[in-house]
Amino acid sequence: MNRWNFPDLGIGVGLRTVHFGHILSRRPAVDWFEVLSENFMDTGGHPLWVLDQVAERYPIALHGVSMSIGSTDPLDREYLRKLKSLAARTRARWVSDHLCWTGVAGRNVHDLLPMPYHEEALRHTAARVRQVSEILERPLVLENPSSYVEFASSAMTEWDFLSRLAQEADCGLLLDVNNVYVSSFNHGFDPRVYIDNVPADRVVQYHVAGHTNKGTHILDTHSDHAVAEVWELFRRSCRRTGNVSTLYEWDEDIPDFDVLHAEALKARAYREEPAAPPVRVARGA
Amino acid sequence: MQEVVVHPGSIDEALASKAARAEIPPERLADVVLPSRTLAPAQRVEIYQRMYLLRMEEALGIDYPALQHFLGPRGFRDLVRDYVASFPSRSYTLNRLGDHLPAFVLTAIGRRHRGFCHDLARLELAMTEVFDAVETPTLSAEAVAAVRAEAWATARLRPIAAFRLLALRYPVNAYVQSLRGRGHRHPRPLRKDGWVAVYRRHYGVHRLELSRPAYRLLSELAAGASLGEAVSVAARRPGRSAAGQTQLYRWFREWMSKGLFMGLEGLEPSTNRL
């Protein structure tokens, strides 16, 4: 169990527009839904009406892409006010975003841009995470990003940065095992080392997803079934954390709801295995 | 890095741009970004740069599908590239990225189709605004029936939040409609005046074609005029025939049935029968 006693909601999927009709009419036996915060913060129309219906019937977690927690721009107070309001409206179990920046100098490129991992960035980000948690009146949950660039100025690994950030800012972690795999391919590290060094008691949610292998690099496209290696990382991590709320992400070429749900339910086989500590892979192995 | 990501040219052009150079000269990129086993630093940054315009095009294509269809993939891509260079996103949401596109079209599209594209973009922006507007209650038949006849002249009808009025110079409403049907028999992009109300009913976005007098009357009401003033102003316009009582009745019956109004104001308490 994580340190905040966030519940294991089971296996969920993302709430996507193409499935609105199916979800409202069929009421599928999904354990919970993850909602992309920004899609619902500025609408009073059909999406919000659907979200209200879904939130009546299913547990909800909010997941954002625009907090820009690593940026040097000031935090967007209006954004945070609306995020807090949406969390209250949906009775969100937790609120997550990404360890990244999305723009500087007032601009937003709407991408999850990578950060350098060094002491100054750690202090800067930790202070902002604490601020956000105070404003939201709940611990922020941060997801490890997938990335295509590494900075020469980085003085520590991403998993060390994330672990120290979680401890110093007292935040939760959304561990995306596909992102770990994507970044390990792109940057050439052993993904098992990453998994084994994330603080298990801070993991409150998992993401599993598909990607696109371009040969020279992998793109985190959320457009396919997850590969076996990603499921193996999920299995490995579950042994450390126990069962934690799990979400299957599919955002491009989105299939019928039943296909998506079936892919998500594959997680059952890995989650329900008896917990056994894996052989720890040494750092640098 | 941001200056390189948003640059519309090749990665080499982006790295060599003045804004990027001010941060990192291209020859020093390797001091900042590490190579991978398979990609050089510039190739790694290029992954983000390529995705930027695709993402902007996708977002604007959702809000402006008819304009995208009219311009074709290449024309729309060029428009998006130039537009986001002038109006980059400054918001946490992509929903507002296209707010300046109708005005931008006037400066970016060639003279031949400028007016048509401008009107098309205005109509599609109105549709997205109506889609996202807050839900407001509609005026009930009971509330209307409770108003005494002599009170109507001073009554002000407030339109719902999800309501926009447009006076158009090109047949863009017919163009949007033609995309919904089979065969895509589009109207030609030639001058033809038209008037449209865009509104939301039961969370669906609808378009109602209006006559010029009906548009004029609705415009006055939306601007806050009382019913008496609106009818009077609408009837005063020179060179146009005023609407008769029967026509007015038909219009209001239709507008009420479509839920265009949310409330009545300007009623004296004593003139209301409830």
Chai-1 contact restraints between the chains, C-beta under 6 A:
chainA,res_idxA,chainB,res_idxB,connection_type,confidence,min_distance_angstrom,max_distance_angstrom,comment,restraint_id
A,E38,B,Y92,contact,1.0,0.0,6.0,A-B,restraint_1
A,E38,B,T93,contact,1.0,0.0,6.0,A-B,restraint_2
A,D42,B,T93,contact,1.0,0.0,6.0,A-B,restraint_3
A,D42,B,N95,contact,1.0,0.0,6.0,A-B,restraint_4
A,T43,B,D132,contact,1.0,0.0,6.0,A-B,restraint_5
A,G44,B,A133,contact,1.0,0.0,6.0,A-B,restraint_6
A,G44,B,V134,contact,1.0,0.0,6.0,A-B,restraint_7
A,G44,B,E135,contact,1.0,0.0,6.0,A-B,restraint_8
A,G45,B,F131,contact,1.0,0.0,6.0,A-B,restraint_9
A,G45,B,D132,contact,1.0,0.0,6.0,A-B,restraint_10
A,H46,B,Y203,contact,1.0,0.0,6.0,A-B,restraint_11
A,W49,B,Y203,contact,1.0,0.0,6.0,A-B,restraint_12
A,S66,B,Y92,contact,1.0,0.0,6.0,A-B,restraint_13
A,Y79,B,Y92,contact,1.0,0.0,6.0,A-B,restraint_14
A,V104,B,Q2,contact,1.0,0.0,6.0,A-B,restraint_15
A,G106,B,R90,contact,1.0,0.0,6.0,A-B,restraint_16
A,R107,B,P88,contact,1.0,0.0,6.0,A-B,restraint_17
A,R107,B,R90,contact,1.0,0.0,6.0,A-B,restraint_18
A,N108,B,S89,contact,1.0,0.0,6.0,A-B,restraint_19
A,V109,B,V5,contact,1.0,0.0,6.0,A-B,restraint_20
A,V109,B,Y52,contact,1.0,0.0,6.0,A-B,restraint_21
A,H110,B,R55,contact,1.0,0.0,6.0,A-B,restraint_22
A,Y148,B,R44,contact,1.0,0.0,6.0,A-B,restraint_23
A,Y148,B,I47,contact,1.0,0.0,6.0,A-B,restraint_24
A,V149,B,V33,contact,1.0,0.0,6.0,A-B,restraint_25
A,V149,B,R44,contact,1.0,0.0,6.0,A-B,restraint_26
A,E150,B,L34,contact,1.0,0.0,6.0,A-B,restraint_27
A,A152,B,D31,contact,1.0,0.0,6.0,A-B,restraint_28
A,A152,B,V32,contact,1.0,0.0,6.0,A-B,restraint_29
A,A152,B,L34,contact,1.0,0.0,6.0,A-B,restraint_30
A,G188,B,R37,contact,1.0,0.0,6.0,A-B,restraint_31
A,T216,B,T38,contact,1.0,0.0,6.0,A-B,restraint_32
A,T216,B,L39,contact,1.0,0.0,6.0,A-B,restraint_33
